[in-house]
Amino acid sequence: MRRPGIALLMGIAIALPALADTPLGQVNIELTGNVVDFTCVAEGSDSDKSVSLGRWPAKQLRQAGSTTTAVPFTLRLTGCPPGAASITFAGKADGADPSLLALNASSSASRVAVEIRDNDRRRLPLQQASRDVAVDAQGNVMLQFYANYIATADDPQAGSADADATFMINYN
């Protein structure tokens, strides 16, 4: 019974000098956040939303930067605290342009990505918050977005072109 205790003490004795070798102030951790009374939730079907970007001929995307028509979609939030809310989209970034959403592994199309746009139809890069939208007196907010395909290189390959994104609700 004494051996496990001795091994544990030796492990601690070995680890303590390693901690002392780290210069003071070199390892810093900053933790921030807020505690709120209530939080927004995506309304019903908006928490698991499917947006159909349609069927497009490959010639529509013949050159890098060519896009398809933007398809509108909304996210309705309820139970929000007073103020404003915004959305940050996340997902696998495209290798050619990390602001775009890459197609998922089961897609057979290539040299194509998904572009998410804000209410003003300007590109909303992944990991960047959308503009704030005011929360109404009942704690509701509706955010408008658009999505479209975009060619990331000349002559993309036709095939299925699906992508997956998640969103984070930001309170302001």
N, C-alpha and C positions, 0 to 999 in steps of 0.2 A: 504494500500500500504506500510505502514511502517513495518508491521510484517515480510514479506519475507526478507526485508533488515536486520532487527534485527536478524532473524534466521541465515542468511548468515554470519553476523559478529560474532555471537556466535559460529558458526561452525568453523570459522577461528580461533577464540580465543581459542577454545578447541584443535584444531589441532596443533597450534604453540608450545605449551608446549610439545606435544608428539615428535615433531621433535627435540626439544632441549635435550631430554633424550638420543638421540643417540650419543655416544661418537664420537668425531672428528676422522676421518680416518677409522672408522669401516665399513662404507658403501662406497665402491669405485666402479665405473663403468669405464671400459676401453673399448673404442670404436676404432676399427681399420679398415682399408680398403684402397682401391686404386680407383682412378678415371682413367679410361682408354679411349683412343680415340675410340677403337672399340673392340668388343668381339667376341669370337668364337660362332658359332651356329652348332648344329648337322645337318648334311646334310640330307635333305628330310626324307626318311623313318627311319633314325637312331634316330630321336627324339621320335618316338613311336615304338620301335623295339620289335619284337616277336622272341624268340629263342626257337625252339622245341628241347627238351632234349630227345625225343624219348620214345618208349615203352620198358620197361625192366621187366624181370621176378623178382618176389620178392626174389627168391633164389640168384640173383646177389648181393643183399644187405643183406644177411642173418646175418652178424655180424656187430656190431658197427664199424664204420670207413671204411666199404666197400664202394666202389664208382662205378659208371657207367663210361663209356668212356666219356671223356671231349669233349664237342661240341664247336667248335670255333665260335666266333662272333666278329665283328669289329664295332667301332664307328668312323665315319668320321666327322671331324670338319672342318669348313671353316670360313674364315674371322678372323682368330686368329691374335693377335698381335705378333710381333717378339719375339722369345724366345722358350719356351717349354710349353707344356700343359700336364696335368694329369687328371685322373678321380677318383672321390670318389663315391662309390656306397652306397646307404642307403636303408633301408627297415626294415620290422619287423624282428628282430633278433630271431634266434632259441633259445628256452628255455634251451636246453642242451648245446649249444655252441653259444654264441653271435657273433662269427665271421662269422657264417653261416646265410643264408637267410631262414627264416621260410616259410613253406607253407602257402598259404592264407586260410582264413576261409572256403571257398567253397571246399577245397580239402578234399578228403576222406581218403587218405593215412595217415599213422602216423609213427612216429619214423624215418622220412626222412626229410632232408633239402636240400637246394641248396648251392653248393660250387662255388664261383666265383674265377677264377684263372687269374693271370696276363700273359703277353706274354711269360714268362719263365715257365709257368704252375705251379707256386707256388701259394698257397692260398693267395687271396687278401681279408683280413677281411673287413667286413662292416665298414664304417666310417674311412677307412684308404686310403689315396691317393695312386694311382698306381705310378709306376716309371714315370719320366718325359720323354716325347717324343718330339724331336725337331720339331718346326714348319718350313715348307719349305718357300721359298721365296715368294710364292703366298698366304701365310697365311693358308695353309692346313696342317692337321695332321691326321694320321690314327692310331688308338689305337687298338691293338689286345687283346682279352680276351677269356677265356674258361669258360664253366659252366658244372656242372655235379651234379647228385644226390649223396648224401652221407647218409649212415645209421647213425643215432644218437644213436641207441640202437639196441640190438640184435632183430632179427625176426620182422622187420617192417611189418605193415599192408599194403596190396596192395590197390590201389585206385587211383583216380586222384591226381596229385601232381603238382600243379601250385603255382608259387610265383611271387610277384611283387617287382620290385626294381626301384629306381630312381637314376639318376646320376647327379653329380655336376662337372662342368668343372673348373679346377684350372689352373691359369696362373702363369708361373714362368719366 
